[in-house]
Amino acid sequence: MGEWHPDILGEGFEQQTLPLGDDVDGEVVATLVRSRPHPGARLFGELRDTDVLYVHGWSDYFFQTDLARFFTDRGARFYALDLRKYGRSLRSDLAPGYVASLDVYDADIAAALDAMATVREGRRLVLFGHSTGGLTLTLWAARHPGVADALILNSPWLELQLGPLGRQALAPLVNARARFDPLGTHPVVDLGFYTRARRDLGTLPDSPEGWRPAQGFPTHPGWLAAIIAGHARVASGLDVGCPTLVLLSARSTVALSWSDAMRETDSVLVVDDIARAATRIARTVTISRIEGALHDVFLSAPEARDAAYAALERGLRSVTP
């Protein structure tokens, strides 16, 4: 087992580096962050037999301490995984966030579960994914049936913003370029409005240099082909093998120019398309739409944030009986 060290989030949080060998860019690692419940919650909390594994979204890393405490206050052991080439796992000689297949993350998640020792100890496992992390965990759970006891998705990126028809039309072009120029450049499409909305609301802390650029990481054809392939798998129907809770904003805003509505809507995804796609990933899916929520529902304004936590509390009762 690796060693745990103090994390940048301060007291109550530790991290462990998970070596993963080499990929197309060179040597890579993942980083597991943990927060443990206090003794009383560990003995008597309703989630005392549960481990939670959180995976972040695109151009992101784990910093949501309030979310961790929501679970540890109920007795759960909370873990968060900074995937290879993100956040704590980002190295200067690597293309940030780049993978040519989402299946590559099997190694990251396997290393995290080994460090958590969840399966060996017979504890329940709850997977919790945000945005691209939600897509990654959905596909992983479908490939590893019976491992997770519940799946919680916070605005999961289950469909391209162009919708199913747009994705099908774009896929051949993206796949062709990915074959001969996988690390080529794309035009910048993130205008920074989502970052601005969270800064205006005071829900986005300062991050270490390069971990969370205001307009996101550069994207590449090989990575986009991997994302579209994941969306196609969702669209064809799959089964994650466990009850699933999906949290979404009630509305979306097209991010072509700034508007005040971006402080109370999802300006990243088309939430109606995500809600439809979510019905194809499990036999039991609970979808909660949060009025006034941002793309990360737990980084919204106070009223919507409280509603998101209330929906999570209710949803937990159905997915972790």
NUZA-183008 format. One line per field, with one value per residue: residue number from 1; x, y, z of N, C-alpha, C in turn. Coordinates in pm, whole numbers, always signed. Layout:
NUZA-183008
resi: NUM_...
n_x: X_...
n_y: Y_...
n_z: Z_...
ca_x: X_...
ca_y: Y_...
ca_z: Z_...
c_x: X_...
c_y: Y_...
c_z: Z_...
END
This chain:
NUZA-183008
resi: 1_2_3_4_5_6_7_8_9_10_11_12_13_14_15_16_17_18_19_20_21_22_23_24_25_26_27_28_29_30_31_32_33_34_35_36_37_38_39_40_41_42_43_44_45_46_47_48_49_50_51_52_53_54_55_56_57_58_59_60_61_62_63_64_65_66_67_68_69_70_71_72_73_74_75_76_77_78_79_80_81_82_83_84_85_86_87_88_89_90_91_92_93_94_95_96_97_98_99_100_101_102_103_104_105_106_107_108_109_110_111_112_113_114_115_116_117_118_119_120_121_122_123_124_125_126_127_128_129_130_131_132_133_134_135_136_137_138_139_140_141_142_143_144_145_146_147_148_149_150_151_152_153_154_155_156_157_158_159_160_161_162_163_164_165_166_167_168_169_170_171_172_173_174_175_176_177_178_179_180_181_182_183_184_185_186_187_188_189_190_191_192_193_194_195_196_197_198_199_200_201_202_203_204_205_206_207_208_209_210_211_212_213_214_215_216_217_218_219_220_221_222_223_224_225_226_227_228_229_230_231_232_233_234_235_236_237_238_239_240_241_242_243_244_245_246_247_248_249_250_251_252_253_254_255_256_257_258_259_260_261_262_263_264_265_266_267_268_269_270_271_272_273_274_275_276_277_278_279_280_281_282_283_284_285_286_287_288_289_290_291_292_293_294_295_296_297_298_299_300_301_302_303_304_305_306_307_308_309_310_311_312_313_314_315_316_317_318_319_320_321
n_x: +84_+43_+172_+2_-35_-44_-300_-362_-604_-616_-673_-801_-799_-627_-377_-278_-37_-79_+94_+95_+236_+332_+181_+66_+190_+396_+528_+275_+52_-212_-408_-523_-751_-851_-1105_-1198_-1462_-1560_-1514_-1770_-1963_-1853_-1915_-2194_-2324_-2553_-2439_-2219_-2110_-2016_-1827_-1733_-1652_-1536_-1527_-1397_-1480_-1416_-1117_-1068_-1052_-1047_-1203_-1418_-1497_-1721_-1899_-1764_-1779_-2052_-2091_-1907_-2006_-2218_-2106_-1971_-1675_-1492_-1364_-1173_-1080_-823_-782_-538_-324_-469_-527_-394_-252_-138_+133_+411_+503_+301_+9_-262_-532_-555_-662_-689_-889_-1165_-1163_-910_-904_-971_-746_-674_-898_-899_-659_-727_-942_-801_-631_-824_-932_-1190_-1343_-1217_-1273_-1542_-1724_-1988_-1995_-2016_-2029_-1946_-1987_-1897_-1997_-1775_-1651_-1877_-1965_-1740_-1748_-1997_-1962_-1755_-1879_-2068_-1900_-1800_-1989_-2171_-1978_-2007_-2240_-2413_-2474_-2405_-2470_-2367_-2476_-2398_-2193_-2344_-2425_-2345_-2322_-2439_-2647_-2806_-2830_-2654_-2417_-2388_-2350_-2112_-1926_-1788_-1610_-1455_-1343_-1191_-996_-881_-741_-515_-414_-412_-340_-383_-485_-781_-1029_-1084_-1361_-1474_-1570_-1528_-1744_-1881_-1693_-1685_-1946_-1942_-1740_-1864_-2064_-1916_-1838_-1625_-1313_-976_-733_-440_-176_-251_-413_-685_-776_-938_-1075_-1073_-892_-688_-838_-831_-834_-813_-895_-1159_-1277_-1277_-1458_-1695_-1728_-1788_-2034_-2185_-2197_-2354_-2591_-2668_-2760_-2705_-2614_-2554_-2574_-2664_-2867_-2932_-2872_-2942_-2847_-2945_-2942_-3239_-3261_-3097_-2848_-2746_-2411_-2309_-2280_-2230_-2474_-2690_-2842_-2678_-2586_-2764_-2828_-2741_-2468_-2309_-2387_-2662_-2931_-3177_-3128_-2939_-3093_-3266_-3081_-2991_-3184_-3115_-2915_-2941_-3143_-3290_-3339_-3320_-3408_-3329_-3421_-3285_-3393_-3250_-2988_-2635_-2398_-2227_-2409_-2370_-2223_-2374_-2586_-2687_-2964_-3031_-2819_-2871_-3107_-3004_-2847_-3052_-3193_-2997_-2984_-3243_-3231_-3028_-3150_-3293_-3105_-2916_-3029
n_y: -120_+232_+545_+784_+1136_+1478_+1681_+1949_+2061_+2085_+2040_+1725_+1611_+1392_+1271_+1032_+920_+741_+525_+465_+368_+395_+595_+718_+965_+937_+874_+832_+924_+874_+1043_+990_+1122_+1146_+1157_+1103_+983_+1123_+963_+909_+924_+725_+498_+505_+634_+653_+577_+424_+188_+237_+333_+611_+702_+964_+1124_+1377_+1638_+1753_+1944_+1984_+1918_+1762_+1955_+1998_+2037_+2059_+1876_+1638_+1639_+1614_+1342_+1220_+1310_+1144_+907_+776_+673_+892_+931_+1082_+1098_+1227_+1205_+1070_+1319_+1536_+1802_+1726_+1523_+1613_+1666_+1858_+1785_+1658_+1625_+1805_+1630_+1454_+1160_+875_+697_+633_+402_+373_+473_+266_+163_+371_+379_+118_+121_+309_+179_-36_+91_+192_-40_-132_-346_-572_-547_-577_-364_-132_+25_+341_+514_+835_+1075_+1369_+1552_+1503_+1310_+1176_+1051_+885_+717_+598_+441_+279_+141_-8_-180_-322_-489_-531_-444_-179_-45_+163_+446_+782_+1073_+1387_+1621_+1466_+1411_+1285_+1304_+1462_+1819_+1894_+1724_+1402_+1365_+1558_+1465_+1216_+1302_+1444_+1259_+1086_+1272_+1362_+1119_+1050_+1254_+1205_+974_+1042_+1273_+1287_+1452_+1704_+2054_+2220_+2475_+2724_+2684_+2725_+2999_+3094_+3157_+2991_+2962_+3231_+3263_+3102_+3230_+3478_+3396_+3313_+3049_+2915_+2832_+2969_+2804_+2591_+2688_+2628_+2408_+2449_+2607_+2911_+2895_+2629_+2320_+2281_+2112_+1800_+1608_+1323_+1291_+1398_+1216_+992_+1074_+1103_+839_+727_+855_+741_+477_+505_+596_+371_+212_+77_-97_-10_-165_-106_+87_+426_+771_+1083_+1414_+1729_+2058_+2258_+2397_+2498_+2722_+2869_+2917_+3149_+3420_+3632_+3615_+3710_+3496_+3279_+3242_+3083_+2858_+2568_+2620_+2467_+2203_+2054_+2015_+1884_+1695_+1541_+1437_+1271_+1089_+972_+791_+561_+417_+251_+15_+118_+446_+755_+1084_+1409_+1738_+2050_+2360_+2666_+2583_+2547_+2406_+2233_+2125_+2153_+2378_+2598_+2895_+2978_+2893_+2712_+2537_+2431_+2298_+2107_+1949_+1856_+1702_+1512_+1390_+1277_+1111_+933_+758_+596_+482_+368_+167
n_z: +0_-67_+69_+271_+255_+377_+230_-9_+59_+327_+683_+772_+523_+310_+77_-175_-402_-703_-888_-1242_-1453_-1798_-2058_-2380_-2361_-2183_-1853_-1612_-1345_-1104_-853_-530_-306_+32_+289_+615_+833_+1155_+1479_+1604_+1392_+1235_+1377_+1414_+1204_+924_+687_+750_+659_+407_+121_-73_-399_-576_-895_-1090_-1336_-1678_-1729_-1454_-1097_-770_-524_-365_-67_+102_-7_+45_+324_+361_+317_+499_+743_+769_+817_+611_+432_+243_-80_-339_-678_-860_-1185_-1420_-1556_-1468_-1237_-926_-1038_-1266_-1481_-1601_-1853_-1986_-2195_-2094_-1952_-2168_-2328_-2543_-2532_-2324_-2182_-2087_-1832_-1667_-1541_-1364_-1193_-1094_-949_-755_-619_-518_-336_-165_-62_-56_-171_-69_+202_+209_+197_+106_-215_-349_-642_-766_-996_-1178_-1460_-1722_-1571_-1484_-1720_-1760_-1529_-1563_-1796_-1701_-1487_-1629_-1764_-1555_-1402_-1097_-919_-815_-581_-602_-813_-850_-1025_-1119_-1319_-1560_-1849_-2081_-2340_-2648_-2696_-2934_-2971_-3047_-3334_-3434_-3319_-3450_-3710_-3688_-3596_-3797_-3917_-3699_-3614_-3838_-3843_-3597_-3642_-3798_-3685_-3390_-3172_-3262_-3284_-3160_-3222_-2967_-2770_-2526_-2362_-2112_-1953_-1772_-1568_-1491_-1388_-1154_-1014_-971_-797_-585_-544_-646_-565_-557_-758_-781_-1006_-1342_-1296_-1327_-1572_-1679_-1923_-1976_-2057_-2355_-2631_-2820_-3130_-3091_-2825_-2835_-3009_-2843_-2646_-2798_-2879_-2633_-2581_-2786_-2700_-2470_-2592_-2732_-2535_-2217_-1912_-1592_-1373_-1116_-884_-983_-942_-1077_-1094_-1205_-1352_-1384_-1619_-1927_-2068_-2365_-2438_-2591_-2562_-2279_-2018_-1748_-1674_-1669_-1418_-1294_-1437_-1639_-1825_-1979_-2063_-2251_-2078_-2107_-2307_-2171_-1963_-2107_-2214_-1980_-1909_-2033_-1910_-1690_-1507_-1299_-1254_-1104_-1156_-1074_-1108_-1062_-977_-1071_-1064_-1135_-1375_-1221_-975_-704_-671_-693_-645_-304_-245_-454_-421_-166_-231_-402_-229_-66_-252_-304_-52_-36_-261_-195_-21_-188_-359_-193_-4
ca_x: +0_+118_+166_-85_+31_-140_-346_-371_-732_-598_-703_-905_-783_-496_-368_-182_-5_-99_+169_+18_+322_+342_+83_+122_+266_+504_+491_+155_+4_-338_-396_-642_-770_-948_-1152_-1261_-1559_-1518_-1546_-1912_-2027_-1798_-1982_-2339_-2382_-2631_-2353_-2093_-2057_-2012_-1717_-1772_-1541_-1577_-1442_-1422_-1510_-1312_-1042_-1109_-987_-1134_-1187_-1550_-1488_-1855_-1956_-1700_-1831_-2188_-2084_-1839_-2097_-2310_-2028_-1904_-1538_-1501_-1242_-1185_-972_-776_-736_-412_-315_-559_-509_-279_-183_-88_+277_+434_+535_+186_-104_-363_-659_-565_-661_-746_-1003_-1206_-1132_-779_-924_-984_-627_-683_-1002_-853_-559_-798_-1015_-703_-588_-938_-956_-1335_-1394_-1161_-1336_-1685_-1804_-2062_-1925_-2096_-1952_-2004_-1917_-1944_-1972_-1701_-1636_-2000_-1958_-1636_-1794_-2108_-1905_-1679_-1972_-2128_-1799_-1765_-2115_-2166_-1878_-2066_-2375_-2495_-2407_-2461_-2417_-2391_-2468_-2306_-2183_-2387_-2456_-2278_-2408_-2508_-2756_-2775_-2811_-2530_-2305_-2372_-2296_-1976_-1838_-1693_-1507_-1367_-1269_-1091_-884_-815_-651_-386_-367_-485_-306_-401_-553_-918_-1061_-1132_-1506_-1511_-1545_-1504_-1864_-1912_-1601_-1730_-2067_-1905_-1666_-1963_-2138_-1823_-1833_-1507_-1192_-854_-669_-300_-151_-266_-505_-822_-778_-1072_-1141_-1054_-774_-702_-892_-763_-921_-813_-978_-1299_-1325_-1303_-1582_-1808_-1747_-1859_-2173_-2251_-2226_-2471_-2709_-2709_-2817_-2617_-2667_-2448_-2588_-2698_-2954_-2860_-2932_-2888_-2881_-2929_-3012_-3369_-3255_-2967_-2829_-2646_-2301_-2251_-2245_-2264_-2603_-2705_-2906_-2575_-2564_-2869_-2856_-2626_-2420_-2214_-2457_-2805_-2977_-3287_-3066_-2875_-3200_-3312_-2975_-2978_-3280_-3062_-2793_-2966_-3283_-3353_-3275_-3393_-3357_-3374_-3390_-3270_-3418_-3149_-2857_-2531_-2353_-2204_-2523_-2326_-2152_-2476_-2624_-2727_-3094_-3021_-2725_-2945_-3200_-2925_-2814_-3176_-3220_-2900_-3029_-3357_-3189_-2947_-3238_-3339_-2995_-2839_-3122
ca_y: +0_+355_+628_+900_+1261_+1590_+1734_+2095_+2105_+2114_+1943_+1628_+1558_+1336_+1223_+926_+910_+606_+509_+396_+331_+487_+595_+776_+1084_+907_+823_+896_+886_+928_+1083_+962_+1207_+1084_+1223_+998_+1034_+1126_+833_+886_+892_+598_+389_+510_+701_+564_+531_+378_+72_+282_+412_+692_+740_+1078_+1155_+1513_+1658_+1802_+2062_+1998_+1837_+1761_+2060_+2019_+1988_+2047_+1750_+1532_+1639_+1561_+1197_+1178_+1335_+1030_+787_+717_+710_+964_+934_+1151_+1058_+1312_+1115_+1104_+1444_+1637_+1846_+1677_+1423_+1679_+1689_+1963_+1731_+1583_+1700_+1801_+1561_+1379_+1015_+836_+609_+643_+275_+387_+504_+143_+150_+471_+340_-4_+160_+375_+79_-115_+172_+204_-173_-144_-478_-670_-533_-605_-245_-85_+123_+439_+593_+969_+1140_+1498_+1589_+1399_+1202_+1098_+963_+786_+618_+523_+339_+185_+55_-102_-280_-393_-506_-594_-386_-64_-64_+277_+544_+917_+1152_+1531_+1675_+1381_+1442_+1162_+1331_+1579_+1938_+1902_+1629_+1274_+1379_+1632_+1375_+1116_+1369_+1488_+1148_+1043_+1374_+1359_+993_+1055_+1338_+1142_+868_+1092_+1389_+1278_+1561_+1832_+2157_+2260_+2612_+2739_+2705_+2767_+3143_+3127_+3208_+2905_+3005_+3362_+3246_+3052_+3336_+3576_+3338_+3283_+2905_+2858_+2881_+2976_+2674_+2600_+2728_+2528_+2299_+2477_+2731_+2969_+2850_+2485_+2269_+2262_+1979_+1738_+1514_+1190_+1297_+1417_+1088_+905_+1121_+1070_+694_+704_+896_+642_+360_+540_+605_+236_+148_-6_-119_+6_-273_-60_+205_+545_+901_+1186_+1550_+1820_+2186_+2258_+2463_+2526_+2847_+2860_+3004_+3224_+3550_+3632_+3664_+3686_+3366_+3177_+3221_+2995_+2754_+2494_+2683_+2373_+2093_+2066_+1926_+1798_+1581_+1457_+1366_+1161_+988_+904_+680_+445_+365_+160_-26_+210_+578_+867_+1210_+1526_+1864_+2152_+2496_+2764_+2520_+2554_+2277_+2158_+2170_+2182_+2506_+2697_+2991_+2906_+2827_+2596_+2443_+2361_+2206_+1996_+1859_+1790_+1598_+1406_+1320_+1192_+1009_+830_+658_+502_+410_+294_+129
ca_z: +0_-69_+188_+269_+291_+386_+101_-17_+115_+469_+788_+743_+388_+278_-60_-206_-544_-755_-1013_-1345_-1565_-1911_-2167_-2502_-2327_-2091_-1721_-1559_-1212_-1056_-713_-451_-189_+122_+410_+695_+930_+1294_+1541_+1628_+1265_+1189_+1448_+1417_+1087_+837_+577_+811_+585_+267_+67_-188_-487_-660_-1010_-1137_-1477_-1769_-1682_-1315_-995_-654_-424_-305_+71_+160_-55_+122_+461_+356_+331_+621_+855_+776_+848_+495_+398_+116_-160_-467_-766_-968_-1290_-1486_-1633_-1412_-1100_-851_-1120_-1387_-1488_-1699_-1985_-2033_-2251_-1988_-1974_-2293_-2347_-2672_-2502_-2184_-2117_-2022_-1691_-1589_-1457_-1257_-1098_-1028_-850_-645_-542_-444_-222_-74_-4_-37_-206_+25_+333_+197_+217_-10_-297_-422_-739_-777_-1105_-1229_-1599_-1792_-1474_-1485_-1837_-1735_-1432_-1622_-1884_-1619_-1413_-1724_-1797_-1432_-1330_-966_-829_-746_-525_-643_-898_-840_-1135_-1110_-1455_-1636_-1992_-2146_-2480_-2703_-2695_-3062_-2972_-3113_-3478_-3454_-3286_-3556_-3829_-3659_-3559_-3901_-3936_-3583_-3614_-3945_-3801_-3482_-3688_-3850_-3611_-3263_-3081_-3329_-3205_-3189_-3182_-2830_-2768_-2391_-2350_-1973_-1886_-1658_-1464_-1442_-1307_-1021_-944_-927_-685_-477_-519_-711_-499_-638_-774_-820_-1145_-1447_-1263_-1370_-1651_-1689_-2046_-1992_-2126_-2502_-2669_-2933_-3202_-3030_-2705_-2873_-3063_-2728_-2584_-2886_-2870_-2507_-2600_-2870_-2616_-2389_-2678_-2772_-2418_-2136_-1777_-1493_-1278_-981_-885_-1026_-915_-1166_-1053_-1318_-1348_-1450_-1750_-1988_-2139_-2471_-2395_-2702_-2505_-2137_-1969_-1605_-1655_-1652_-1274_-1239_-1535_-1689_-1948_-2039_-2129_-2279_-1972_-2153_-2376_-2069_-1892_-2194_-2222_-1851_-1898_-2106_-1849_-1578_-1494_-1204_-1261_-1045_-1210_-998_-1176_-957_-1027_-1035_-1046_-1237_-1427_-1098_-895_-568_-672_-731_-543_-183_-248_-542_-359_-60_-297_-455_-118_-25_-352_-279_+70_-72_-357_-128_+41_-291_-423_-91_+103
c_x: +87_+100_+70_-11_-73_-173_-356_-502_-725_-645_-820_-893_-639_-496_-261_-161_-13_-23_+91_+105_+322_+217_+146_+210_+388_+450_+373_+124_-140_-316_-529_-641_-872_-983_-1232_-1357_-1501_-1569_-1694_-1986_-1979_-1870_-2132_-2404_-2451_-2550_-2220_-2031_-2029_-1884_-1768_-1645_-1592_-1476_-1490_-1454_-1390_-1249_-1067_-1022_-1078_-1101_-1314_-1554_-1626_-1921_-1894_-1760_-1975_-2185_-2016_-1924_-2196_-2234_-1953_-1757_-1542_-1365_-1273_-1061_-943_-714_-602_-425_-418_-510_-380_-195_-122_+62_+306_+459_+420_+81_-220_-491_-664_-563_-725_-862_-1037_-1183_-997_-796_-954_-866_-631_-781_-962_-750_-625_-870_-920_-656_-699_-966_-1105_-1383_-1345_-1230_-1487_-1774_-1881_-1983_-2026_-2002_-2023_-1924_-1981_-1903_-1898_-1673_-1760_-2008_-1858_-1684_-1912_-2056_-1828_-1772_-2037_-2030_-1761_-1891_-2094_-2065_-1937_-2206_-2469_-2409_-2480_-2392_-2462_-2367_-2372_-2310_-2216_-2423_-2386_-2375_-2483_-2628_-2719_-2748_-2682_-2408_-2281_-2314_-2148_-1878_-1743_-1580_-1405_-1282_-1160_-971_-808_-716_-516_-331_-432_-459_-312_-482_-696_-936_-1111_-1282_-1557_-1472_-1528_-1626_-1902_-1820_-1645_-1851_-2033_-1823_-1763_-2038_-2047_-1810_-1713_-1382_-1077_-788_-522_-285_-165_-366_-645_-826_-921_-1148_-1113_-924_-796_-756_-827_-855_-927_-901_-1126_-1357_-1358_-1433_-1703_-1834_-1820_-2006_-2250_-2285_-2346_-2597_-2759_-2771_-2716_-2677_-2552_-2461_-2621_-2793_-2873_-2941_-2863_-2940_-2849_-2991_-3147_-3361_-3111_-2968_-2721_-2537_-2233_-2211_-2294_-2406_-2612_-2770_-2803_-2540_-2668_-2912_-2727_-2585_-2319_-2285_-2602_-2876_-3093_-3232_-3000_-2981_-3250_-3207_-2965_-3074_-3228_-2947_-2817_-3113_-3360_-3276_-3369_-3329_-3417_-3327_-3395_-3289_-3307_-3008_-2765_-2499_-2309_-2309_-2482_-2240_-2246_-2494_-2685_-2859_-3090_-2926_-2793_-3043_-3126_-2888_-2938_-3212_-3123_-2940_-3144_-3314_-3107_-3033_-3285_-3225_-2908_-2932_-3053
c_y: +125_+434_+746_+1022_+1371_+1646_+1886_+2147_+2125_+2003_+1853_+1565_+1512_+1289_+1116_+923_+764_+593_+424_+351_+437_+481_+668_+898_+1056_+858_+903_+843_+933_+965_+1061_+1051_+1139_+1177_+1119_+1057_+1039_+999_+807_+848_+758_+480_+387_+575_+603_+512_+476_+259_+106_+359_+484_+723_+844_+1097_+1286_+1517_+1710_+1931_+2088_+1913_+1840_+1875_+2080_+1962_+1972_+1917_+1633_+1524_+1592_+1411_+1155_+1206_+1222_+898_+726_+758_+770_+966_+1011_+1122_+1170_+1221_+1159_+1234_+1549_+1675_+1799_+1580_+1483_+1702_+1778_+1910_+1652_+1674_+1693_+1729_+1466_+1228_+987_+740_+624_+512_+279_+408_+382_+129_+247_+425_+213_+29_+227_+273_-9_-38_+188_+74_-199_-287_-582_-665_-554_-486_-209_+22_+210_+517_+726_+1044_+1270_+1515_+1478_+1282_+1116_+1004_+851_+678_+537_+410_+235_+89_-48_-211_-366_-414_-576_-536_-270_-99_+49_+371_+677_+1003_+1297_+1590_+1594_+1415_+1316_+1181_+1459_+1697_+1957_+1809_+1504_+1288_+1453_+1546_+1274_+1177_+1406_+1372_+1105_+1143_+1372_+1233_+992_+1139_+1274_+1035_+923_+1211_+1393_+1392_+1698_+1929_+2178_+2408_+2615_+2769_+2745_+2913_+3189_+3171_+3123_+2940_+3139_+3348_+3199_+3155_+3442_+3526_+3306_+3136_+2837_+2913_+2894_+2839_+2693_+2625_+2610_+2419_+2322_+2608_+2779_+2921_+2703_+2449_+2274_+2122_+1933_+1635_+1375_+1185_+1311_+1290_+991_+944_+1081_+920_+658_+742_+795_+516_+385_+537_+467_+159_+60_-17_-111_-94_-231_+58_+332_+670_+1004_+1321_+1645_+1955_+2172_+2310_+2479_+2665_+2828_+2964_+3073_+3365_+3550_+3682_+3631_+3551_+3255_+3154_+3127_+2888_+2678_+2556_+2594_+2266_+2131_+1966_+1837_+1676_+1486_+1375_+1249_+1051_+908_+788_+553_+376_+267_+122_+65_+340_+682_+997_+1325_+1652_+1976_+2290_+2589_+2709_+2545_+2413_+2184_+2206_+2208_+2308_+2620_+2800_+2916_+2831_+2702_+2491_+2364_+2261_+2085_+1897_+1787_+1677_+1481_+1325_+1226_+1077_+899_+721_+554_+422_+334_+254_+54
c_z: +0_+60_+166_+321_+303_+248_+107_+43_+265_+560_+749_+606_+367_+133_-73_-357_-588_-887_-1113_-1463_-1672_-1997_-2285_-2475_-2241_-1958_-1665_-1420_-1198_-909_-642_-327_-98_+237_+488_+797_+1071_+1364_+1562_+1502_+1212_+1253_+1426_+1293_+994_+720_+629_+740_+438_+238_-57_-268_-586_-774_-1071_-1287_-1554_-1712_-1534_-1224_-873_-558_-341_-162_+136_+117_+22_+262_+467_+380_+460_+745_+874_+791_+733_+492_+258_+49_-289_-549_-866_-1073_-1347_-1567_-1592_-1273_-1036_-932_-1246_-1376_-1608_-1840_-2046_-2093_-2153_-2031_-2091_-2271_-2483_-2655_-2356_-2110_-2047_-1872_-1605_-1493_-1340_-1149_-1024_-919_-729_-558_-461_-320_-119_+0_+20_-58_-106_+160_+327_+221_+89_-82_-370_-513_-761_-883_-1147_-1374_-1674_-1699_-1463_-1603_-1813_-1640_-1483_-1710_-1804_-1546_-1505_-1763_-1676_-1349_-1196_-871_-749_-697_-562_-725_-883_-944_-1122_-1248_-1542_-1784_-2072_-2293_-2523_-2708_-2826_-3071_-3051_-3262_-3510_-3424_-3397_-3682_-3809_-3643_-3671_-3924_-3822_-3584_-3722_-3903_-3685_-3526_-3734_-3771_-3472_-3167_-3149_-3243_-3253_-3158_-3037_-2833_-2630_-2375_-2205_-1895_-1764_-1540_-1405_-1351_-1166_-943_-891_-803_-566_-446_-585_-645_-598_-642_-807_-969_-1241_-1419_-1318_-1447_-1675_-1812_-2075_-2061_-2277_-2530_-2799_-3000_-3138_-2907_-2740_-2932_-2950_-2659_-2668_-2885_-2741_-2517_-2684_-2791_-2527_-2473_-2720_-2657_-2347_-1997_-1678_-1379_-1136_-991_-909_-997_-1003_-1120_-1167_-1285_-1419_-1592_-1796_-2050_-2243_-2444_-2513_-2659_-2361_-2113_-1821_-1576_-1631_-1506_-1215_-1339_-1567_-1822_-2020_-2121_-2159_-2188_-2015_-2227_-2276_-1995_-1976_-2200_-2093_-1837_-1965_-2034_-1736_-1577_-1400_-1203_-1201_-1095_-1132_-1070_-1072_-1018_-978_-1024_-1164_-1288_-1314_-999_-754_-558_-712_-621_-424_-192_-336_-484_-248_-121_-353_-344_-66_-121_-336_-157_+38_-162_-295_-68_-60_-352_-323_+22_+216
END
